[in-house]
Amino acid sequence: MIVRRICHRRAWSSTPRFLYPYTTSQSPTPSPLTSHKLPFIGYPNNSMNVSDSFILCNLLIKIECRKVGLCLFSSQASVDVGTSAGIVDVPLAQTGEGIAECELLKWFVKEGDQVEEFQPLCEVQSDKATIEITSRYKGKVAQFLYVPGDIVKVGESLLKMVVQGAQVPTQKQDVSHYSEVNKCKTGGVLSTPAMRHLGKQYDINLNDVRGAGKDGRVLKEDILRHAILKGINKDSIGIENADSRDQFLKGEEDHSYVPAELGSQHGDKTVPLRGFQRAMVKTMSMAAKVPHFHYVEEINCDALVELKESFQNSNTEPGVKHTFLPSLIKSLSVAISKYPWINSCFNEDSMEVVLKGSHNIGIAMATPSGLVVPNIKNVQSLSILEITMELSRLQQLALANKLNPEDITGGTITLSNIGAIGGKFGAPILNLPEVAIVAIGRIQKVLCFADDGNAYPASVMMVNIGADHRVLDGATVARFCNEWKQLIENPELLMLLMR
């Protein structure tokens, strides 16, 4: 085999050259040989003139291993003068403070794709937000190290890319070397570390799995199919629905026999908690240790109903739909201005309470990915129309799982509109480190009685305020709720207090 190395007025690299076997069709399973390093020639004198420079035109290396029937060749092919290619790792960068791992949701590229600098590569989800990972390099995708559904720790490599020499860091690695290293040492099965980990979860030997990928590579679908055919009851973390199982079974043509009881099993299903659901486990577990108390009140919303209808009838903004919630949010902020302790955070270590100047009111939202609480920043400075537009933006991002970390962090008090789904009232749990949370039920027509005994219909809403009893007492919460109730039942008072 001939290897050409051309020196173009640059120092020779002392990077090790790895030799790998090229086998004929008679060789059943190639295995990498021991690494060899070509003799180090030395460094040219960069101060010499061009005419005196050391130029190596051709270096012929011919190695014949006739005893074993192999031809050894350098894994680095010749390249044009002034260019060189190498493999770089693309790691999962730090996506936010305190984030240690993320779930890989999907890839935007495929193996073999050309990628431009800053082009989105994949989408990951932490327990705080969903983030797109972009490329630092311009090059070609060599291989994925994880598949959607895998948990990736911060700093671990997501994929390998082939980039030009100017972009390659000091630690280089070769494409051929990487491809060979990824073979399992037991039998030469091609698989990624994530697939080997998935096989261990099922207690499956990857040598028993027939890979459907390129060059027999074992894919996630191959392991899941093998697990189903073996009658393993545990569902994989990668199975998203029952249709995937049917698709795997239909695609297996060589297995003519499938146990009859497989389709009729109704076993347990293990579902791992990811993203926002995992965050809810942590926050609610901490909140359960905090002494709560709840304060319940009824609020007459007749005036609020008329106000909402008036807003909607005079609406001139395209795409804006007026609801009760923005008016409730604004009136809540006005009430907080009179009772600032409701809008505070408690530091248990220093035994201090921080009275927050900004009213960043979080709105609990149920999404397909779980419960998330984005917050509207500086409500005290926003109009009801501005709150309506910001609320709509956050709702759209939440449903699309596209919330930014800035949208989720920095909340000072939470409002849970359980009435949008159903129910008269709920008993909310604190969203630490906040000291108060408000749950509102649905507005419904009920029969009320005046002081003189006359009955009349009214639109009534139940509210339940959960409070941290280490910071707030019942009297403070009751006075705050009375202030908020007065603003809701008499929305014209907002005109006097709004800035």
N, C-alpha and C positions, 0 to 999 in steps of 0.2 A: 504494500500500500504506500502511496506517495503522499507525503504531507509537505505542503509548501508554506514557508513562513517568510514573510517579507518585512524587512525593517525600513520604516519610513521616518528616519531622523528622530526616532523615539527610543527610550530605554527599553531593553528587553525585559519582559515580565518573567518573574521567577515562579509564577503560579504553577502548581503541579498539573501535569497532563495525565489524565487517567486513560488507561487502555482497556477496551472492552472486546469481548469475543464476537466475531462474525462467524456464525455457524452455517453449515449447509443444511439441507433438508433432512439429512440423516441424523442430525443432532436433536434429540428430543426436547431437551430443556437447557437453554443456555444459562450459564451462571457467570457472574462477573468475576474476572480474575483480580489478582492482587494489584493494587495501584502501583504504577511506575512513574518515575519522574525523569523527563529528558534532561540530559546534561545541561547545566547552567553555563551559557556561553560567556556572559559578562555584560557589562554596560558600555556602550560606545561613548566616546568623548564628545559631548554636545558642543564643545567649543571648537571643534575641527571644522575646516571648510567643507563645503559640500563635495568638492572633488576628492577630498581626503577621507570622507566619511566611510565608515564600514558598512557596506551594503551586502547583505546576504540574499542572493537571488533564488537559489534553489537548494533545498536540503532534502536529499533522498534517503528515505528510511524504508528498508524492506525487511520484514520479519516473517519468516516462515516456520511454522511449528508443524512439521510433517508428522511427528509422532502422534499428535492428538487431532490432526486434521483441522487446525484452526488458523485463521489469519487475524492478527492483531492490528488494530488501526487506532489512530488518535481520535479522541471524541470531539476535538475541536477542528472543524473544517477550515480550509483557507478562506479568507475574506479579502475584499478589495483593500487597496492601500488606504490607510487612514481610518478604517472602520473596523469594529469588532463587536461581536454580540455576546451577551451573557444573560444568565438567569438571575432575576431578583425576586425577593419575597415581597409580597404586598400584605402587610399586617393589618389587623383591625386596630385602628387608632383609638385613642381615648375619646369617647363620645360625650362625656359629661362627668362632672364631679361625683365621685363615689361609684361610678359604673365599673364593674369588674368583668362582666360578660354580657353578650348580646345573642339573640336568636337570629340566625340567617333566614330571612323571609324569602328572597328570590334573587336570582342572577339576572342582570340586564344584558350580559354578554355570554358567548359560548366559547368553548375551547377552540382555539384556532383563529378567533376574531382579531382583527387589527383594532387597537385601542388608541385613541388620542389622549393627550394630556388633559386632565380634569374631566374626562368622560366618566359618567356614572358606571360603576361596576356592579354594585349589588345594593340591596336594601336590608338593613338590620333593625332589630327592635330591642331596645333595652327596657328596663322597668319604668322608664320615664318618657321615652319618645321613640319615634321611628325615624331613622336617619339613612341617607344615601351615602355610600362610600364611593369616592371618586379616585381616579388613577393619578398617581404622581408622575407616571412615565408614559411615554409614547412607545408602543411596541405591540407584541403579539401575546395573546393569552396562551400559556403553555399547558397549565393544568389546574383544575380546581382541587382544593384540599378539603372542602366541605360542601355539603348539599343542603338545600332548603330544609329547615326543621332542626338543623344541628345547633348546638350551643357553642359559641366561639368565645374564648376568653380574650380580653384586651391584650394586645401585643402578639397574639398568635397569628401565623400567616394564613391568610384567606386563600391565596392562589399564588402561582408562579407565572412570571411574565418574561418573555424574551425581549430585551431592549438593546439599543445600540451602545457602543462602548462608552460614549460620553456620559451616559446616564448610569452606567453600572457602578455600584458601590465597590469598595475595596474588596469585600468578600464576594467572590464570584463562584458560580456553580454552573455546571454544564447541563444542557438539555438532555443529552444522552445519559449522562451520569444520573440525573434526577429520575429519568424514566426507569432506569435499571434498579435504582435504590428502592423505588416504590413497589417492586415485586416482593411479595411475601417470601421469606427465606425458606419456607416449607413448601416446596413443590413449584415455585415460580408463578404464583397467582398474582395477577395485577390487581391492585386495590389501593385505595387511599386510606390514610389513618382513620378517617371518620368511618369508613366502611368496615375496617377491622374492629373498631370499637362497637359498631352496631352488631357485628357478628358475635362478639363476646356477650352482648346483652341477651342474645338468643341462644347462646351456647352452641353456635354453629361453626363448624370447621369450614373455612372458605374454600378449602380444596374440594369439598363436596358440592360446591355451588358452581353451576355453569354460568360463566359471565357472558352477558349479551353485549357488552361494550366493545370498543375498539381493541383489537388484539386480545380478546377474551377478558377484558377488564370486568371485574365484578362491580355491578352497580347496586344502588339502593333497592331498586325494584327486584333485582335477582335475589337478594337476601330475604325480602319480604315474601316473595313467591315461594321460596324454599321453606320459610317458616310456616306458611299456610299449608303447604302440601305435607309437611311433617306433623301437622295437627297441633302446633303450638298455639295455645289459647291466648297468650299475651298479644295485645295489639301493639305494633310499633309506634314510636313517637312520630314517625313519618306518615302513618296512615291517616288521611284526613277524613275519609268517609268510606262507606261500604262499597261505593262504586269502584274505588281503587282495587279492592280485593277481587271483585268480579273481573275487572280488566286484567289483573295478573293471571287469574285462572284461565281465562279465555286465551291468553297469549301463550300458554304452555301447551305445545302440540305434542311433545314427545312423551308426556305422561298420560297414558290412556286410563289409568285407574286413579280415582280420587275417592277417599273414604266417604261413604254415604252419610255418616253422622256428622261430617264436617259442616255441611250446609245447615244442619238443624241445631247446631250448638248455640246455646244462649249463655255463654260464659261471661265472666266479669271483664270489664274493659278498663284498662289503666290509662288515664289521660294526664300527661305532665302539664303542670302549670307554667306558662311562659309569659313574658312581657308584663303587661299591666296586671294580669291575674297574680303573678308572682309578687309584684309590688304590693298588691292589696293584702296578701298574706302577711307581709312584713309590717305594713303600717297598722293593720287591724290588730295584729298580735301585740304591738306596742301600745296601741290605744286601749286595749282591754285591761291594761295594768293601771290606767288612769282612773281615779274616782269621778264618775259622771253623775250628773243629775239632769232631769228634763223638766221643762216648763211647757205646758200645753195651753193654747188659747184659740178661741173662735174669732174670726174677723169677717165683718160684713163687707162684701165686695161689690155691692150694687153700683157704687160710684166708679169703681175700677172697671166694671164691665162697660159702663157708658163711655168712659174715657177711651178704652180700647176701640170701641166701635167708632168713636169720633176720629181717632187716629187713622183707622183703616178707610173710612169714607173720604177723608181728605188727603189720602196718600198720593203723592206725585212721584215718589221714587220708584223706578222700575226694579223689580226683583226684591223689594222689601215687603215683608209681611209682619204686621204688628201683632204682638201677643201680649199676654198679661205679664210675662216674666221681666221684660226690661223695666217696666214701671215699678215692679216689686224690687228689682235690684237697685234702682235709683233711690227709692224711698228708704231702703235698708241702709244705704250709704249716708243719707241725711240723718237717720236715727243714730248711726254710729258716731257721727260728729259730736253728738251730745253725750254719748257714753263710750269714750275711746277705749275703755278696758275690754270691751267686747271684741275690739279689733287689735288684739295683742298676741304675743307669743311668749311662752314660758321656757326659761332656761333652767333646767333642774340642777345642773352642775353648779352654777353660780348663784342659784336661788334669786334670779332676777326676772322681771317681766319687762318686755320691750313693747311699748305702745307704738304701733305702726302708724306712720304718717300717711302712707298711701292706702287707699281702700282697694286692694286687689281681691275682688270677690270671685271665688271659685264656683263653678257650676258643675255639679256631678252629672256625667253623661254616660249612658249605657251604650257601648259600641260592640260590634262583633268580636273585638279583641279583648273586651272586658271593660270594667269600670275605669273611667279616666276623669280627672278633675282639672280641666284648663281654667284659667282665671282671666277675668277682664281687668286690665291694669288701670289704676287711677280713676276709678268710677266717680270719685268726688269731683272730677274735672270734666266729666263727659255729660252730654245731653242724652235724653232718652232715645233720640234717633241714632246717635253715635253708639250707644249701648246696643241697640237693636242690630246695627250693621256688624259690630264686633262679635256679638253673640252668634249671628248667622255664619260668620267666617269660621269661628271655632267649631261650630257644629258640623260644618262641611268637612273641615280638616279631620275632626275626630272620626266621622263615619268612614273617611277614606284612609284612616290610620296614617295621617301625614302631619300630626301635631309636632311642632318644634319644642325643644327643651325649654325655651323661653316662655312658651304658652302654658307650661305645666308647673313651672317653679315660681316661687315668690308669692304664693297665695297667703292671704291674711285671715279670711273667713270663708266658709263654704255654705252654699245654698243648694239643697237637694230638692228638685222638683219631682217628687215621687208621684204627684197627682197627674203628671203627663202620661203615666202608664196606667195608673189606677190606685185606688185606696184613699181612705180619708186622711190618715196620718201615719207616720212611722216614727221609730225611736232611733235617731241617727247616732252614729259613733264618730267621735272626734277625728279630724284629719290633722294629726300632730305635725308641727308644734303649735297649731292654732288652738285657741281656747274655747271656741264656740262654733257650732254648726246648726243650720236651720233647715228643717224639713217641712215642706208645704204639701198639703193634700190637694185633691181636685176641688174645684169650685162647683157646688151643687145647690140646687134650689131646695130649701127646707122651709117648714112652717115655723115662724117665730111669733112671739107674743110681746106686745108693747106693755108699757107700765100700767096702762089702763085695762089690760086684759084682752084687747083686740088682737086677733091673729092676722098675720100678713106674711106673704112669701118673701124670701130674701135669698140672695146668692151668698153662701157662707163657705169659708175656707178654714180648715184646721191647720194650725202651725204648731210645730214641736221644736223647741230650742234645746239642744244638748250643750252642756257647759262643763268645763273643767273646774271641779269644786276646789281644787287647790288654789285657783286664782279668782274665780267668780263665786259670788254668793247668790242665793235665791232672790233677794231683794233687788240687787242690781239687774239681774236678768228680767225680772218682772217689770221694773220701770222701763228698761229698754224696749221690751215687747209692747208696753202700753204706748210708748212714743211711736213705734213703727206702726202699730194698729191705727193710731189717730191719723197718720199720714196716708195710710191706705184707704181708710174710710172717708177721708176728706182730702183728696188729691190736690185741691186748690191751694192747700197750705204749702205744697211744694214750691209754688210760685214765690212765696215769701222767703223760703229758706235756701232755694237753689241759687248757686253763684253763676 
